[in-house]
Structures are given as structure tokens and as C-alpha cells.
Amino acid sequence: MKLEQLVRKNIQNLKAYSSARDEFKGEASVYLDANENPLNGPYNRYPDPLQWKLKERVSKIKNVDVHKIFFGNGSDEPIDIVYRVFCEPTVDNVVAIDPSYGMYKVCADINNVEYRQVLLNDDYTLDAGRLLQNIDSNTKLVFLCSPNNPSANILNKEEVKKVLTSFDGIVVIDEAYIDFSIADSWLPELDKYPNLVILQTFSKAWGLAAVRLGMAFAAPEIISYFNKVKYPYNINILTQNFVLEELDKQDEKEEWVKTLIGQRIWLEEKLQTVALVEKIYPSDANFILAKVTNANKVYNDLVEKGIIVRNRNTVSLCKDCLRITVGTETENKALIESLNSL
Ligand SMILES: *Cc1c(COP(=O)(O)O)cnc(C)c1O
């Protein structure tokens, strides 16, 4: 893979914005370089554009070099950035599994890039051969999501490997739910695949959806292009400092994950016994996809009872399916009681 053949010409030639904080990086006693207001500390100064402190911390936790890390305003930002770096609007295309996370297509539409959806098998497993058949010389990206949303399953490692080794473009693997799976992350294999971009997030297992911090991991050459294209100060200082503190809660996070997996197993058992539930799909995530007798009706009946699940009835391969997030013990019991009363 030649990165220069994949990156849009205008991005290769782009002279990125150089901020005051980019041009002088050391420590000084007097800062008169950024037109900041000196009278309103401590939030008057522009934050570190490349979030080095946070990267060093995440680097240790994830065992990944700092230069292979990118932070974004949620995963939404790196999802959008891969399009802006690699896909020439109206010319290039992207291949993705279907059903999957809605933001991949929204970003394709915003960037005016053709989005080719390739159906998973009926049991939501990946057929790499079928996916690869949809690739042509203008395909720049492949989007995979594992564990996949909304189907909740991890994608088979061998099939993913076929995509990684056969496709001469960028493969994005979205691992938003990887903490809830017994399967391994692709992160330790990053160096083997120069075309791999892994997405993770603080929104799920870390319980920080409101904070908006997403992570992308890739080869330093790819990360450099992301940095070139991102807004100069894309992660504000409140987020940088706050997440740095939250990272002390690693043990607590592991406990949350254990608790939620325990609750998922409980929910799976209980859902099997609910009359209107026809099928439960295996989950590697913090949610369960369940096929019910009539998803629209069950969804509305649950709303009446003040319980909101995600109706996936109109999504490919998900007719009459509800996506149910694993909640607290009390919330899960309320759900089962309500379902039994319908
Ligand atoms: C929830 C989710 C994310 C997280 O998005 P953020 O913008 O980081 O909150 C990413 N990918 C998938 C598939 C998700 O379901």
C-alpha cells in the first residue's frame, strides 16, 4: 500500500494551520504570542493542540506509541476525518458492512462520497469474499465495526484478516464495544497492517459519553494526515484534564464492565422466557439485539410504560428487532416485568 496514492492530492499539498502553540512548544515566563486575555486564568490559554499529556497516559494504558494516537470530539470526528483525508467527493467510494453504525453513511453523504453497503450473512457474520467483490479502483476505505452495532457480534478474525490483507486501501475497524467482548482488540496487531485504523471511544465502557472523546489508532503517517486536517484545538482543556483524571478509574471501569456483562447474561436468560421474544442474538457488547413478534408495537407499548429501547425494525436484516442497552439491575428488571405484562 502506498499512502500517497490513497490520500487526496489537496490534503497532501495542504499547508496546515500553524497556531501559536504549534510554533513555540517550550516553557516560558511571558506568553505574548496568541492574543489571549492574560487577566482571566486559568482557562484563558489555548490548550495543547496535540494533547500530549493525555496521549502519554493513553499510550501507557493501551501499550501504543503516542504517535499512533489521535483524539477527536467523539468517534464522530475521526469517522469524518477519514473521509476528508482519503475520499475525493463524487469520485471515490467506501465499502461498509450492512447493517452497521449509522454515522459511516451520514459522513459519506456529507462528504458526497458513494457509500456501498454489503450485507452481512443472515447470522450477521462477515463474508470477506463478498465484501471484497464490491471494491474497485476508486474504493479508498472499508468500514468494519466489531463488535458490530446493532447486531452485537464480534466479526470473525479470519474474515477481517482477509479484508486487511486483500484490500489495498484503508480498513477502519470500529471497536467502540471491544471492552465488553472476550475477543481481542486489533490494537496489538496495528504494526502488522499499515492500512489499519482502529477506532475506540470513552463513550461506552468508560461511561463518558457526555465528555465527547474518541480515539483513533493508526500508523504515524496516517495520524499525521489526521492532525493536518483536524481543527487546531479540537479537544478543549476541560476534556483533556477531566479524562486524564478519569483514567485513574481503570479498576472501577473493569468492575463496571464485569457488572454489565453479568447483567447482559441475566437479561439474555430472562428475555428467552418472554413470550413475545422470538430470538436473541449473541452479544459481545453492552446491548442485546432481540427479535420480537412485532417490533413497532412492542416499542410503542414500552414507551407507554416509560421504557425506551431502540427500534431497529427498518434496518437491513433486523426486521422486528429491538436493540436493548444493558442497564442497571433495577432497570433491567423493570424491562423484563414490562415485557411480561404486554
Ligand atoms: C456508540 C458508538 C460509537 C461512539 O461514538 P462517540 O462519538 O465516540 O460517542 C462509535 N461507534 C459505534 C459503532 C458506536 O455504536
The ligand as an SDF file (V2000), in Angstrom:
LIG
                    3D

 15 15  0  0  0  0  0  0  0  0999 V2000
  -21.5050    4.4390   20.3810 C   0  0  0  0  0  0  0  0  0  0  0  0
  -20.6530    4.1730   19.1900 C   0  0  0  0  0  0  0  0  0  0  0  0
  -19.5260    4.9440   18.9550 C   0  0  0  0  0  0  0  0  0  0  0  0
  -19.1320    6.0520   19.8680 C   0  0  0  0  0  0  0  0  0  0  0  0
  -19.2790    7.2700   19.2720 O   0  0  0  0  0  0  0  0  0  0  0  0
  -18.7380    8.5510   20.0810 P   0  0  0  0  0  0  0  0  0  0  0  0
  -18.8340    9.6140   19.0460 O   0  0  0  0  0  0  0  0  0  0  0  0
  -17.3240    8.2360   20.4680 O   0  0  0  0  0  0  0  0  0  0  0  0
  -19.6220    8.7500   21.2490 O   0  0  0  0  0  0  0  0  0  0  0  0
  -18.7140    4.6420   17.8790 C   0  0  0  0  0  0  0  0  0  0  0  0
  -19.0120    3.6140   17.0710 N   0  0  0  0  0  0  0  0  0  0  0  0
  -20.0870    2.8490   17.2660 C   0  0  0  0  0  0  0  0  0  0  0  0
  -20.3380    1.7090   16.3880 C   0  0  0  0  0  0  0  0  0  0  0  0
  -20.9450    3.1130   18.3270 C   0  0  0  0  0  0  0  0  0  0  0  0
  -22.0400    2.3440   18.4970 O   0  0  0  0  0  0  0  0  0  0  0  0
  1  2  1  0
  2  3  1  0
  2 14  2  0
  3  4  1  0
  3 10  2  0
  4  5  1  0
  5  6  1  0
  6  7  2  0
  6  8  1  0
  6  9  1  0
 10 11  1  0
 11 12  2  0
 12 13  1  0
 12 14  1  0
 14 15  1  0
M  END
$$$$
